[in-house]
Amino acid sequence: MDTMLSWVLPVFYGGLGNLAAYLAAHVLLCLLPAFFIAGAMAALIPKETVTRFLGRTSSKAVSYPAAAAAGSLLAVCSCTIVPLFAGIYKKGAGLGPAITFLFFAPAANILALVYTGGIIGPDLAIARFVLSLIFGIGIGLIMALIFRADDAAHDLATDSPFALQGEGMGRTSLVFLFVWVALLLAGTLKLGVLTGTYVHIELPLGDAQAWQGVLDRLVPYDAAKGEEGVSVQGVVLIALLAAIGLSAWRGFENIQNGANAWTWTSLGLIAVTLLVAALSVQAVPEGLRVGMTGKFFAVAISLAALYAIARHRLSEQELGDWLWESWRFVKQIFPLLVIGVFIVGMIRVLIRPEWIEMVAGTNSVAGNLAGVAFGVFMYFPTLVEVPIAKMFLDLGMHRGPLLAYLMSDPELSLQSMLIISAIIGRKKTATYVGLVALFSATAGFTYGAWIDGTSLLSLALYLAGFIAALAVLLSLASRRSTAPSLKGV
């Protein structure tokens, strides 16, 4: 019994620690704005505004590059992209462009590419961008082809009861959405002007370092393994997050009947929590050193602008619709996210990064598939995967499987797969996961072969053969799917 507990408890604590670190560091300035952006898309944007660029019947030459371009500007985790994906998909975006956005945004956004080039090398950053763009559009096109009947049915079902149909997007709605995106970027971009501290305040809490020491023992910090730990500030943020959850449940669940005291309490708590999350807090011998960062001032300005727009420009009906849609996304996505992060934390206790040297030291098919599999179970938040990839490289991982890992890690985390399944269904999710795994491994193998000295002509012929074989398989699958309807004619 003691032996069983000695094995089970560290795994369980690993799940709890991973969940605590994620809730403290990534939910507030990443996910909360994403939920509100998705809610604004669903409630305030007419369907025609989205379908003009990303719709099922839009020109492919416009919709797929537009989806990739939109994703390239958002340096956020896949879990943050998923609510945005849900928002545009609900508003009538075609499955193909929506999938391209879902794939490209976390895999090859501008900040991830710059960081990859600086830490690992510009050659890998270029390969990550080019192959992510080609394969992201390819995966979207394939998904649209395979599920074209479902896509057409979804298009008919996306008429929102909220946003007015047949009208263009209002200027107020556009500005409201833009400010939320600005808040999201201010909270996530790692720019000096945002991360720098401009004002310090010393709080005389003599036990602060002792508290931090206890937290470090409970949830260890290890940058080499991607373990982020939990700070004193993180504990405060988790408590505030729990208070937001309770007040939002009481204030948003019946928002269509009108706002109540819980509604305003929840919104107030959200604003305060976003500001606290944007502070720099350090435990020092004298107590807590609280720094007002550029991020803090950017978030404060954004919140003030949002309050002014909501108070003076949006109607009570529009506010209610927006809050209801945002709350609906939270209920659909957040529980699955919590479960997924907890499970991944338990799995990470069992998997040792050193194993990668054995299975991915050469540019083999097995090595690239191992890189993909490692990306599923060793998910790290955006940009954290880059120093982790550098560690894998130092441990002996080949640069081919390394690229396969970098392309799959932001896409195929367990929690993301659970959430995507709730949005588009298990069959589409399974197909998407299979395509991402296939294309990520192919990208890694191709890049690794080039690193090993294979000529560009040979690689071009290899890729052409791969694409031709895939096209034949898709053609056969397409004919089988249409065969019943042809027989009935």
Disulfide bonds with the S-S distance in Angstrom:
none
